[in-house]
Amino acid sequence: MNAPRLGLRLPPCASARDVAAVARKAERAGFDTVWIPDSQFLFRDVWMTATMVADRTETIGIGIAVTNFTTRHVAVTANAACSVDELSGGRVRIAVGTGDSAVKTLGHRPMALARMREQIGLLRALVRGEEVTWPGQSPYAGRPIRLRHATGRDIPVYMAATGPKALALAGEVADGVIVAAGVAPPLVERALSFVRSGAERAGRRLEDLDVWLAAHTALTLDESAAARLVKPLCLAMAQLGAGHALRAVGIDLDVPPVIAGIEPDVTHAQSWEEAMAIADDYITPDAAARFAENLTLAGPAQAVADRVQAATACGVRAFYLLAPVSDELPHDLIDGFARTLIPRRSPRMPNTEMSNIEMSNTEIVFGMYAAFLRGDYDALYNALDPDIEWVEPELEVLPYPGLTAGREQVATKVFPEIATTYEKLEFHPDQFIPGEGDVVTVLGTGFAKGPRQPEESFSFCHVMRLREGRVYRFDHYVDTYKIARTLTPPQD
């Protein structure tokens, strides 16, 4: 039996360039697909992001998950899908649903299943380049029309589903199904039975469909940490009408359709800490533990691996992993699976930090800036050679002028001093210029603010020299006058 494929939710919660860099990282880690959600109030535009991902990656599947037919007309979605599919060389997949955060925040109800059936049929026809007609007022209604630039490829159309009727419809009309109904074998088998019945109505087999099991996923130190982390998701699942799945594992909840104090909704809470605290009023520790064990892939690595194996034994061939927090890029999930679970799937993948696996020098350096901007210093330090020479301008006002030797000294001297000296220090790269050998030169704009001075912007040049995927020499060239001015106390 082949190892299951792994897909990853990649929320457009950062710039399209940053999201594309993470997609590249996931590709190098061995993930099969990145799935990009579509929600206009929560994220950047899904198709703009998918375009950047298509341009910056080579082999990874590009899934849109989940879009809807309420906020995006089916013809507009079809045209966007064909455009990105052309750019990516045929790697696009479209997953549609009845509508959650994108639809409800506009005051609309989720789309009826009969309407979903009709729209999925239209979408499939349009991406194939077939003629369709539209209802409406004369003289425009009923005219046959097709997408002029349809690629003609049968772009796979998936349906995301949780309840029995939706799962059956997905099995009947879609090319694939994203199943969100739990990971415990009884729940998986129950969900697949509905998909199978729909497929059989259409004269197909379950094996003819590309079925993905969706699960919120986190690698934690112990089960109690996992249970605490996923409490809001248990609450959200009850709100979304999945009470049957919860009751099947001994969880019976009575929750309101909208929870006060969580914006915009429980699943996409802006503050996960607040969401967990509010969920305490509805979800007992025992219920949270049951939920984590049966409906998520959250827990210690071995426990998660065991759940994946159990679901695989039920016939699941692909897993769609969603980090619980939707407004952060899933670096931890990629790194965690690369260190633990992906090596079990593919012995050829070395068990090392992902930031240095088969990545170009430019990609490694790009990742350093992304790590610095998000405050992930462990990832940044991992990109440094143990014997690095870190060279800053010879400027006495700086807390770390001149040469700092060794990764440990950089970690304990340079970056702690940055945190205490500046109220703000950011470096935004504009150009990455690979040179001869293993040199990457970075040009960009920085922003600095000292404790008693206004913010300054300045140009910078960083020269990185790498060997075996790590930076062994860093030289910082900058407008020293502006840097000094941010740190010089004002004259009385």
C-alpha positions in Angstrom: 0.0 0.0 0.0 1.3 3.4 -1.0 1.9 6.0 1.8 -1.0 8.5 2.0 -0.6 11.9 0.3 -0.5 15.0 2.6 -2.1 18.3 1.8 -1.8 21.5 3.8 -4.1 24.4 4.3 -2.1 27.5 3.3 -4.1 30.6 4.4 -3.4 33.9 2.5 -2.9 35.6 5.9 0.4 37.2 4.7 1.5 38.7 1.4 1.2 36.5 -1.7 5.0 36.5 -1.9 5.3 35.2 1.7 2.6 32.6 1.1 4.4 31.4 -2.0 7.6 30.9 -0.1 5.8 28.7 2.4 4.3 26.7 -0.5 7.8 26.2 -1.9 8.9 25.0 1.6 5.9 22.6 1.7 6.8 21.3 -1.8 10.4 20.6 -0.6 9.1 18.9 2.5 7.1 16.3 0.5 3.6 17.7 0.7 1.4 16.8 -2.2 -0.9 19.8 -2.3 -1.4 23.2 -0.7 -5.0 24.2 -0.3 -5.7 27.9 -0.3 -8.9 29.1 1.4 -11.2 31.8 0.0 -12.7 34.2 2.4 -12.8 37.9 1.5 -12.9 39.3 5.1 -10.3 37.0 6.5 -7.6 36.6 3.8 -5.9 38.1 0.8 -7.4 37.2 -2.5 -7.3 33.5 -3.2 -6.6 33.7 -6.9 -3.9 36.3 -6.7 -2.2 34.1 -4.0 -2.6 31.0 -6.1 -1.0 32.8 -9.1 2.1 33.6 -7.0 2.2 30.0 -5.7 2.0 28.7 -9.2 4.9 30.9 -10.3 7.1 30.1 -7.4 6.6 26.3 -7.3 7.2 23.5 -9.7 5.3 20.3 -8.8 3.0 20.8 -5.8 -0.7 20.7 -6.4 -2.5 24.0 -6.0 -6.0 23.5 -4.5 -8.6 26.2 -3.9 -10.3 25.2 -0.7 -12.9 26.2 -0.1 -14.5 28.6 -2.5 -18.2 29.1 -3.0 -20.8 30.1 -5.7 -22.3 32.9 -3.7 -19.5 35.4 -3.5 -17.9 34.3 -6.8 -19.9 33.7 -10.0 -19.2 30.3 -11.4 -18.0 31.7 -14.7 -15.5 34.0 -12.9 -14.2 31.1 -10.9 -13.9 28.9 -14.0 -11.9 31.6 -15.8 -9.6 32.2 -12.9 -9.0 28.5 -12.5 -8.1 28.1 -16.2 -5.7 31.0 -16.0 -3.8 29.7 -13.0 -4.0 26.1 -14.3 -2.3 27.3 -17.5 0.4 29.1 -15.6 1.1 26.1 -13.3 1.2 23.5 -16.0 -2.0 21.8 -14.9 -1.7 21.7 -11.1 -5.0 23.4 -10.1 -7.8 21.8 -8.2 -11.0 23.6 -7.2 -12.9 22.6 -4.0 -16.3 24.2 -3.5 -18.7 24.3 -0.5 -22.1 25.6 0.4 -20.4 28.6 2.1 -19.2 29.4 5.6 -17.1 32.5 6.6 -17.2 34.1 3.2 -21.0 33.8 2.9 -22.3 34.1 6.4 -20.5 37.3 7.0 -22.5 38.9 4.2 -25.8 37.8 5.7 -26.4 34.9 3.3 -27.3 31.4 4.2 -25.3 28.4 2.9 -26.3 27.3 -0.6 -28.9 24.6 -1.0 -27.6 21.3 -2.2 -29.8 21.3 -5.3 -28.2 24.6 -6.3 -24.8 23.1 -5.6 -25.4 20.3 -8.0 -26.3 22.7 -10.7 -23.3 25.0 -10.1 -20.8 22.1 -10.0 -22.1 20.9 -13.3 -21.7 24.4 -14.8 -18.2 24.7 -13.4 -17.0 21.4 -14.9 -18.5 22.3 -18.3 -16.9 25.7 -18.3 -13.3 24.6 -17.5 -13.6 21.9 -20.2 -14.4 24.7 -22.7 -18.0 23.5 -23.3 -20.8 25.8 -24.3 -23.3 26.8 -21.6 -26.3 29.1 -21.4 -27.5 31.5 -18.7 -31.0 32.4 -17.7 -32.0 36.1 -17.5 -33.7 38.8 -19.4 -33.9 39.0 -23.2 -32.0 39.5 -25.4 -29.0 38.3 -23.4 -30.5 35.2 -21.8 -30.2 31.7 -23.3 -27.2 32.6 -25.6 -24.6 29.8 -25.8 -21.2 30.9 -24.7 -17.9 29.4 -23.6 -14.7 30.5 -22.0 -12.5 31.8 -24.8 -9.3 30.8 -22.9 -10.3 27.6 -21.3 -7.4 25.2 -21.4 -9.6 22.2 -22.2 -8.1 20.3 -19.3 -10.7 18.6 -17.1 -9.7 20.6 -14.0 -10.7 18.4 -11.0 -13.7 19.8 -9.1 -14.0 18.8 -5.4 -16.8 19.3 -2.9 -16.1 19.8 0.8 -18.8 18.1 2.9 -19.6 17.1 6.4 -23.2 16.0 6.7 -24.7 12.8 5.1 -26.6 14.5 2.3 -23.7 16.7 1.3 -21.3 13.7 1.3 -23.6 11.7 -0.9 -24.0 14.6 -3.3 -20.2 15.0 -3.5 -19.8 11.3 -4.2 -22.4 11.7 -7.0 -21.3 14.8 -8.9 -17.7 15.8 -7.9 -14.3 14.5 -9.0 -13.1 14.5 -5.4 -14.4 15.0 -1.9 -12.9 16.8 1.1 -14.4 15.0 4.0 -14.6 16.8 7.4 -16.3 14.3 9.6 -13.6 13.0 12.0 -10.6 10.7 11.9 -11.6 7.8 14.2 -12.3 4.7 12.1 -16.0 4.4 12.8 -16.5 8.1 11.8 -14.3 7.6 8.7 -16.2 4.5 7.6 -19.6 6.2 8.2 -18.6 9.2 6.1 -17.2 7.1 3.3 -20.4 5.1 3.2 -22.3 8.2 2.3 -19.8 9.2 -0.4 -19.9 5.6 -1.7 -23.7 5.6 -2.0 -23.6 8.9 -4.0 -21.0 7.5 -6.3 -23.0 4.4 -6.9 -26.0 6.5 -7.8 -23.9 8.0 -10.6 -22.6 4.6 -11.7 -19.2 5.1 -10.1 -17.2 3.5 -7.4 -15.7 5.1 -4.3 -12.3 4.3 -5.7 -13.0 6.5 -8.7 -13.0 9.6 -6.5 -10.1 11.5 -5.0 -11.1 11.5 -1.3 -9.3 13.7 1.2 -9.8 13.4 4.9 -9.7 16.9 6.4 -8.5 17.3 10.0 -7.2 20.1 12.2 -3.7 19.1 13.0 -1.1 20.1 15.5 1.9 18.3 17.0 1.9 18.9 20.8 3.9 17.6 23.7 1.0 15.7 25.3 -2.7 14.9 24.8 -3.8 17.5 27.3 -2.2 20.3 25.4 -3.9 19.1 22.2 -7.3 19.0 23.9 -6.9 22.5 25.1 -5.8 23.8 21.7 -8.8 22.3 19.8 -11.6 23.3 22.2 -12.8 26.1 20.0 -12.9 23.7 17.0 -15.2 21.4 18.9 -17.5 24.3 19.6 -17.4 25.3 15.9 -18.2 21.8 14.7 -21.3 21.8 16.9 -22.3 25.1 15.3 -21.8 23.8 11.8 -24.3 21.0 12.2 -22.0 18.1 12.8 -23.7 17.0 16.0 -24.0 13.5 14.7 -20.3 13.1 14.6 -19.8 14.5 18.0 -22.6 12.4 19.6 -20.9 9.3 18.0 -17.9 9.8 20.3 -19.9 10.7 23.4 -20.0 14.5 23.0 -23.5 16.1 23.2 -23.5 19.9 23.0 -26.1 22.6 22.9 -24.5 25.8 21.6 -25.8 29.0 20.1 -25.4 29.7 16.4 -23.2 32.8 17.2 -20.8 33.1 20.2 -20.5 36.5 21.6 -16.9 37.9 22.0 -15.3 35.9 19.1 -14.7 37.7 15.8 -15.4 36.9 13.1 -16.4 33.4 14.1 -15.1 30.6 16.3 -13.2 28.7 13.6 -11.3 31.8 12.5 -11.0 33.6 15.8 -8.6 36.5 15.7 -7.4 35.7 19.2 -7.1 31.9 19.7 -6.4 32.4 23.4 -9.7 34.3 23.8 -11.5 31.6 21.8 -10.1 28.9 24.0 -11.1 30.8 27.2 -14.7 31.3 25.8 -14.9 27.6 24.7 -14.2 26.6 28.4 -17.8 27.7 29.1 -19.2 25.1 26.6 -16.6 22.3 26.4 -15.6 20.2 29.3 -12.0 18.8 29.5 -13.4 15.3 28.9 -15.3 16.4 25.8 -12.2 18.3 24.5 -10.1 15.2 25.0 -12.6 13.0 23.1 -12.8 15.6 20.3 -9.0 15.8 19.9 -8.6 12.0 19.9 -11.5 11.2 17.5 -12.0 14.2 15.3 -8.5 15.8 14.9 -4.9 14.9 14.3 -3.8 17.0 17.2 -1.5 15.4 19.8 2.0 13.9 20.2 3.7 12.8 17.0 3.3 9.1 17.7 -0.4 9.5 18.5 -1.0 11.4 15.3 0.9 8.8 13.3 -1.3 6.1 14.8 -4.5 8.0 13.9 -3.2 8.5 10.3 -2.5 4.8 10.1 -5.9 3.8 11.4 -7.7 6.1 8.9 -5.5 4.8 6.1 -6.6 1.2 7.0 -10.2 2.4 6.3 -9.3 3.4 2.8 -8.2 7.0 3.2 -5.4 7.8 0.7 -5.0 11.6 1.3 -5.1 13.8 4.3 -5.8 17.6 4.3 -4.1 19.1 7.3 -5.4 22.3 8.8 -3.5 24.2 11.5 -6.0 25.2 14.2 -5.1 28.9 14.0 -6.1 30.3 10.6 -4.2 33.6 10.6 -0.7 32.2 10.8 1.3 30.5 8.1 1.8 26.8 9.0 5.6 26.8 9.5 5.3 24.7 12.6 3.2 22.1 10.9 5.6 21.8 7.9 8.6 21.6 10.1 7.0 19.2 12.6 5.9 16.7 9.9 9.3 17.0 8.2 11.0 16.0 11.4 8.7 13.2 12.4 5.9 11.9 10.1 7.0 12.6 6.6 10.3 10.6 7.0 8.1 7.7 7.9 6.3 8.0 4.6 9.4 8.5 2.6 12.7 7.1 3.8 14.6 9.2 1.2 13.7 12.4 3.0 16.4 13.3 5.5 15.4 13.9 9.1 16.6 17.5 9.3 15.2 20.9 9.7 13.1 21.7 6.6 14.5 25.1 6.0 17.6 23.6 4.5 16.3 20.6 2.6 16.9 20.8 -1.2 16.4 24.6 -1.2 18.3 27.0 -3.2 20.6 29.5 -1.5 18.1 32.3 -2.4 15.2 30.4 -0.9 17.2 29.8 2.3 18.0 33.5 2.6 14.4 34.5 1.8 13.3 32.2 4.6 15.6 34.0 7.0 13.9 37.3 6.5 10.5 35.8 6.7 11.5 34.1 10.0 12.9 37.4 11.4 9.8 39.4 10.5 7.5 36.8 12.2 9.8 36.5 15.2 10.7 32.8 14.6 14.3 33.0 15.8 14.8 29.3 16.0 14.2 29.0 12.3 16.6 31.9 11.7 19.4 30.5 13.8 19.0 27.1 12.0 20.0 28.8 8.8 23.3 30.0 10.3 26.5 28.0 10.3 27.8 27.2 13.8 31.0 29.1 13.0 29.3 32.1 11.3 31.1 35.5 11.1 28.4 38.1 11.7 29.7 41.6 10.7 27.8 44.8 11.6 29.0 48.4 10.9 31.7 49.7 13.1 29.4 52.1 14.9 29.8 52.7 18.6 26.1 53.5 19.2 25.2 50.0 18.1 25.0 47.4 20.8 26.8 44.8 18.6 29.3 46.6 16.3 31.9 44.8 14.3 32.4 41.1 14.2 30.5 38.6 16.2 31.8 35.1 15.8 29.8 31.9 16.2 26.0 31.1 16.0 25.8 30.9 19.8 27.2 34.4 20.2 24.8 35.7 17.5 21.9 34.1 19.3 22.8 35.3 22.7 24.3 38.7 21.9 23.0 40.2 18.6 19.3 39.4 18.7 18.6 39.9 22.4 20.3 43.3 22.0 18.1 44.1 19.0 15.0 43.3 21.1 16.1 45.6 24.0 17.6 48.4 22.0 15.0 49.0 19.3 11.3 49.6 19.7 11.1 48.5 16.1 13.6 47.0 13.6 12.5 45.4 10.4 14.2 44.5 7.2 12.1 44.1 4.1 14.0 42.7 1.1 13.3 43.9 -2.4 15.9 42.0 -4.4 17.8 38.7 -4.0 20.8 38.7 -6.2 22.7 35.3 -6.5 26.4 35.7 -7.2 29.2 33.4 -8.1 29.8 30.6 -5.8 27.5 30.6 -2.8 26.9 34.3 -2.4 23.5 36.0 -2.2 23.2 39.8 -2.0 20.0 41.3 -0.6 18.9 44.8 -1.2 15.9 46.3 0.6 14.4 48.8 2.9 14.6 48.8 6.7 12.6 50.5 9.4 14.1 51.4 12.8 12.8 53.2 15.8 14.8 53.8 19.0 13.1 54.4 22.4 13.2 58.3 22.1 13.4 59.0 18.4 10.9 58.9 15.5 11.0 56.0 13.1 13.6 56.1 10.3 13.5 54.2 7.0 16.8 53.3 5.3 18.2 51.3 2.5 20.3 48.3 3.3 22.6 45.8 1.6 23.2 42.4 3.1 25.8 40.0 1.7 25.4 36.3 2.7 27.9 33.6 2.0 26.7 30.0 2.3 28.1 26.6 2.5 26.0 23.4 2.7 22.8 25.3 3.0 23.8 27.6 5.9 25.2 31.1 6.1 28.8 31.2 7.3 29.4 35.0 6.7 27.0 37.9 7.0 28.0 41.5 6.1 25.6 44.4 6.9 26.0 47.6 4.8 23.6 50.4 5.8 23.3 54.2 6.1 25.0 54.4 9.4 23.9 58.0 9.9 20.3 57.1 10.0 20.8 54.1 12.2 22.8 56.2 14.6 20.1 58.9 14.6 17.4 56.3 15.7 19.5 55.4 18.8 21.0 58.8 19.8 19.1 60.5 22.6 17.7 63.9 21.6 19.5 67.0 22.8 17.9 68.9 25.6 
